């Protein structure tokens, strides 16, 4: 009788321990998920807030020499250079207007009362930052980064695709610094190297004197 009672007590203790471990594991996973979600949200939202507060900064996203975007902002002026396999574009936003510069024939086309691209990068982040996302870690060139992944977004895609399939945008951070953006559409994938700097070349906002206004 005593032996059976002892076995019953031991069995009960084991069951309680297993239950406690299971509950603790569930609570830990949920807390980690919550922390990761909050961390991911803060990374992109903090980036947005940080750029919003800056008077001037530059942002570049580069796939290779033939596929990239360069953006610079200084107060109410902006410079936007975009290049891919189909097009090359250079714009300056200033004085409330947008100027399209065509280097091949030294011409400048003016879009009056148009500064829609003044805050181009901020607007692109704003379109994404409050959507649902997942977070995790991934190695790029043998270095591990925290990432934040959003579905159904194409704001930062450089390629001009004939058909847009299921899309994802993945932001990779080194601590709180954005270092890569990966764009995915179906089987297509592009990894962009990101550089954000506070230093801006003021000459970028000047329209060359020898360019003819059209």
C-alpha positions, 0 to 999 in steps of 0.5 A: 500500500505504501509502495503504491502511494509512493509511486502515485506521489512520484507520478503526480510530481512528474506530471506537475513538472511536465505541465509546468515546463510546458506552460513555461515554454509557451509563455516564453515563446509568446513573450519572445514573439511579442518582444520580436514584434515590438522590436521590429516595429520600433526599428522601422518606426524609429527609422521613419521618425529619425528621418522625419526629424532630419533637415538633411540626409541622403539615402541610396539603394544599390543592386549594382551599377545599372540598378540603383536609386540615390536620394538626397534631401536638404530642407525643401530641396531634394535630388532623385537619381534612378537607374535600371535596365529600362530607364535613367532619370535625374530630378531636382525638387526645389522652389515648389517645382520638380525639374527633370534633367536630361543630360544627353541633350542638356535640357531641363523640363519643369513641372510647376507646383509639383513637389510630390517626390520631396519626401520620397523615401519617407512616403515609401516607408510610411506606406509600409511601416504600419502593416503586419510583419514578421521578424527573425534573423538571417545571415548575409555575407556571413553576418547575422541581421535582424529582419522585418518582413512585410507582404504585398509591398513593392515600394522599394523594388527597382526592377520593372517586372512584366508581371507582379506576383506574390511580393515581400519586402524585407528590411535588414537591420544592424542594431537600429541601422538599416543595411539591406532591403530585399524585394521578392516577387514570385521567383524574382529576388533583389537584394539592395545595399542601403546607405543612409548618411547625414552628409549631403552634397549641396551641389546636387540641388543646382541646375547646371547653367548650360542646360536649356529650359524646355 
